[in-house]
């Protein structure tokens, strides 16, 4: 499996979820299975089936998170020196040239992206259009409604 970028914050979030799954969810599922078994016949026991299904989900997610963390290349945006260029982890202030709306996005890994929090995936069209540019440049983004142009106002490494 190839390495993929993840910010320090994103890695911490994945580690927190992994810890919660191992220390809270896994024991709760084991307890639910034991409780369902105590009710007798497992062939017609919906509680047992639900608990086993939940166990499969929890164990699958644990394996997925462990795999992601072991294959992550962790980037600390505060330690970047990209000479003002937009790179993974950078926080970019933009102005939509059509509407003059201003937005700020941080370019992050797929698992940490959330447009409401101002975090866009490095694989998104807007991030791909911004990578390598610097303040003053105009980025053309292929959006569902057509091409949108954004002027890069500032690039920070926070």
The 8 nearest C-alpha neighbors of each residue, nearest first, counted from 0:
[[1, 2, 70, 66, 3, 67, 69, 71],
 [2, 0, 3, 70, 71, 72, 4, 67],
 [1, 3, 70, 71, 72, 0, 4, 69],
 [2, 4, 71, 72, 1, 70, 5, 108],
 [5, 3, 72, 71, 108, 73, 74, 6],
 [4, 6, 73, 108, 9, 72, 74, 71],
 [5, 7, 74, 9, 8, 73, 75, 10],
 [6, 8, 10, 9, 75, 73, 74, 11],
 [9, 7, 11, 6, 10, 12, 5, 111],
 [10, 8, 6, 12, 11, 7, 111, 5],
 [9, 11, 13, 7, 12, 8, 14, 6],
 [10, 12, 14, 8, 9, 13, 15, 7],
 [13, 11, 15, 9, 10, 14, 16, 8],
 [12, 14, 16, 10, 15, 11, 17, 9],
 [13, 15, 17, 11, 12, 16, 18, 10],
 [16, 14, 12, 18, 17, 13, 11, 19],
 [15, 17, 19, 13, 18, 14, 20, 12],
 [18, 16, 14, 20, 15, 19, 61, 13],
 [17, 19, 15, 21, 16, 20, 22, 14],
 [20, 18, 16, 22, 23, 17, 21, 15],
 [19, 21, 24, 17, 18, 23, 22, 25],
 [20, 22, 18, 25, 19, 23, 17, 24],
 [21, 23, 19, 20, 18, 24, 25, 26],
 [24, 22, 19, 20, 26, 25, 21, 27],
 [23, 25, 20, 27, 26, 28, 21, 22],
 [24, 26, 28, 21, 27, 23, 20, 29],
 [27, 25, 29, 28, 24, 23, 30, 22],
 [28, 26, 30, 24, 25, 29, 31, 23],
 [27, 29, 31, 25, 30, 26, 54, 50],
 [30, 28, 26, 32, 31, 27, 33, 25],
 [29, 31, 27, 33, 28, 32, 34, 26],
 [30, 32, 28, 34, 33, 29, 50, 35],
 [33, 31, 35, 29, 34, 30, 50, 47],
 [32, 34, 30, 36, 31, 35, 29, 37],
 [35, 33, 31, 37, 32, 36, 30, 38],
 [34, 36, 47, 32, 37, 38, 33, 46],
 [37, 35, 33, 38, 34, 39, 32, 41],
 [36, 38, 34, 35, 39, 33, 32, 40],
 [39, 37, 36, 35, 40, 34, 44, 41],
 [38, 40, 37, 36, 41, 35, 44, 42],
 [41, 39, 42, 43, 44, 38, 36, 37],
 [42, 40, 44, 43, 39, 36, 47, 35],
 [41, 43, 40, 44, 45, 48, 47, 39],
 [44, 42, 41, 45, 40, 47, 48, 46],
 [43, 45, 41, 47, 46, 42, 48, 40],
 [44, 46, 48, 47, 49, 43, 41, 42],
 [47, 45, 49, 48, 44, 35, 50, 32],
 [46, 48, 35, 50, 44, 45, 49, 32],
 [47, 49, 45, 51, 46, 50, 52, 44],
 [50, 48, 52, 46, 47, 51, 45, 53],
 [49, 51, 53, 47, 52, 48, 32, 31],
 [52, 50, 54, 48, 53, 49, 47, 55],
 [51, 53, 49, 55, 54, 50, 48, 56],
 [52, 54, 50, 56, 55, 51, 49, 57],
 [55, 53, 51, 57, 52, 56, 28, 58],
 [56, 54, 52, 58, 53, 57, 59, 51],
 [55, 57, 53, 59, 54, 58, 60, 52],
 [58, 56, 54, 60, 59, 55, 61, 53],
 [59, 57, 61, 55, 60, 56, 54, 62],
 [60, 58, 56, 62, 57, 61, 55, 63],
 [59, 61, 63, 57, 62, 58, 64, 56],
 [62, 60, 58, 64, 63, 59, 17, 65],
 [61, 63, 65, 59, 60, 64, 66, 58],
 [62, 64, 60, 66, 61, 65, 59, 67],
 [65, 63, 67, 61, 66, 62, 68, 60],
 [66, 64, 62, 68, 67, 63, 69, 61],
 [67, 65, 63, 69, 64, 68, 62, 70],
 [66, 68, 64, 70, 69, 65, 71, 63],
 [69, 67, 71, 65, 70, 66, 64, 10],
 [68, 70, 66, 67, 71, 65, 64, 2],
 [71, 69, 2, 67, 68, 66, 3, 72],
 [72, 70, 3, 68, 2, 69, 4, 73],
 [71, 73, 4, 3, 2, 5, 74, 70],
 [72, 74, 5, 6, 71, 4, 7, 75],
 [75, 73, 6, 5, 76, 7, 72, 4],
 [74, 76, 77, 7, 78, 6, 73, 79],
 [75, 77, 156, 88, 79, 78, 157, 74],
 [78, 76, 157, 156, 75, 79, 80, 88],
 [79, 77, 76, 75, 80, 156, 74, 157],
 [80, 78, 76, 77, 81, 156, 75, 74],
 [79, 81, 82, 78, 83, 156, 77, 76],
 [80, 82, 84, 83, 79, 86, 85, 156],
 [83, 81, 84, 80, 133, 79, 85, 154],
 [84, 82, 81, 133, 154, 85, 134, 155],
 [85, 83, 133, 132, 131, 81, 82, 86],
 [84, 86, 130, 131, 132, 89, 133, 129],
 [87, 85, 130, 89, 88, 84, 131, 81],
 [86, 88, 106, 89, 107, 121, 85, 130],
 [89, 87, 76, 106, 107, 86, 105, 6],
 [90, 88, 156, 86, 105, 87, 155, 106],
 [91, 89, 105, 155, 104, 154, 156, 106],
 [90, 92, 154, 104, 103, 153, 105, 89],
 [93, 91, 103, 153, 152, 102, 151, 154],
 [94, 92, 151, 102, 152, 150, 101, 149],
 [93, 95, 101, 150, 149, 100, 99, 96],
 [94, 96, 149, 99, 100, 97, 98, 148],
 [97, 95, 99, 149, 148, 98, 94, 150],
 [96, 98, 95, 99, 148, 147, 100, 149],
 [97, 99, 100, 95, 96, 94, 101, 149],
 [98, 100, 95, 96, 94, 97, 101, 149],
 [101, 99, 95, 98, 94, 102, 96, 97],
 [100, 102, 94, 93, 99, 95, 103, 92],
 [103, 101, 93, 92, 94, 100, 104, 95],
 [102, 104, 92, 91, 93, 117, 90, 105],
 [105, 103, 117, 91, 118, 90, 119, 106],
 [104, 106, 90, 118, 89, 107, 91, 119],
 [105, 107, 88, 119, 87, 121, 89, 120],
 [108, 106, 120, 88, 121, 119, 112, 105],
 [107, 109, 5, 120, 110, 111, 121, 4],
 [108, 110, 120, 112, 111, 107, 121, 122],
 [111, 109, 108, 112, 9, 120, 107, 5],
 [110, 112, 9, 108, 109, 107, 113, 118],
 [113, 111, 118, 119, 120, 109, 110, 107],
 [114, 112, 118, 116, 115, 119, 117, 111],
 [113, 115, 117, 118, 116, 119, 112, 104],
 [116, 114, 117, 113, 118, 112, 119, 104],
 [117, 115, 114, 113, 118, 112, 104, 119],
 [116, 118, 104, 114, 115, 105, 103, 113],
 [119, 117, 105, 112, 113, 114, 104, 116],
 [120, 118, 112, 106, 107, 114, 105, 113],
 [119, 121, 109, 107, 112, 122, 123, 108],
 [120, 122, 126, 106, 107, 123, 108, 119],
 [121, 123, 120, 127, 126, 124, 109, 108],
 [122, 124, 120, 126, 125, 121, 127, 119],
 [125, 123, 127, 126, 128, 140, 141, 122],
 [126, 124, 128, 127, 123, 140, 129, 141],
 [127, 125, 129, 121, 123, 128, 124, 130],
 [126, 128, 124, 125, 129, 130, 123, 122],
 [127, 129, 125, 126, 138, 140, 130, 124],
 [130, 128, 126, 127, 132, 138, 85, 125],
 [131, 129, 85, 86, 127, 132, 128, 126],
 [132, 130, 85, 84, 129, 86, 133, 128],
 [131, 133, 84, 85, 130, 129, 136, 134],
 [134, 132, 84, 83, 136, 85, 135, 151],
 [135, 133, 151, 153, 152, 136, 154, 132],
 [134, 136, 151, 152, 133, 150, 137, 153],
 [137, 135, 134, 151, 133, 150, 132, 138],
 [138, 136, 150, 149, 151, 148, 139, 135],
 [139, 137, 149, 148, 128, 129, 140, 150],
 [138, 140, 148, 147, 146, 128, 149, 137],
 [141, 139, 147, 146, 125, 128, 142, 148],
 [140, 142, 146, 145, 147, 124, 139, 143],
 [141, 143, 145, 144, 146, 140, 147, 124],
 [142, 144, 145, 141, 146, 147, 140, 124],
 [145, 143, 142, 146, 141, 147, 140, 148],
 [146, 144, 142, 143, 141, 147, 140, 148],
 [145, 147, 141, 140, 142, 139, 148, 144],
 [148, 146, 140, 139, 145, 141, 142, 149],
 [147, 149, 139, 138, 96, 95, 140, 137],
 [150, 148, 95, 138, 94, 137, 96, 93],
 [149, 151, 137, 94, 93, 136, 152, 138],
 [150, 152, 93, 134, 135, 136, 153, 92],
 [151, 153, 134, 92, 93, 135, 150, 94],
 [152, 154, 134, 92, 151, 91, 155, 93],
 [155, 153, 91, 90, 83, 134, 85, 92],
 [156, 154, 90, 89, 157, 91, 153, 83],
 [155, 157, 89, 76, 77, 90, 79, 88],
 [156, 77, 76, 155, 90, 89, 88, 75]]
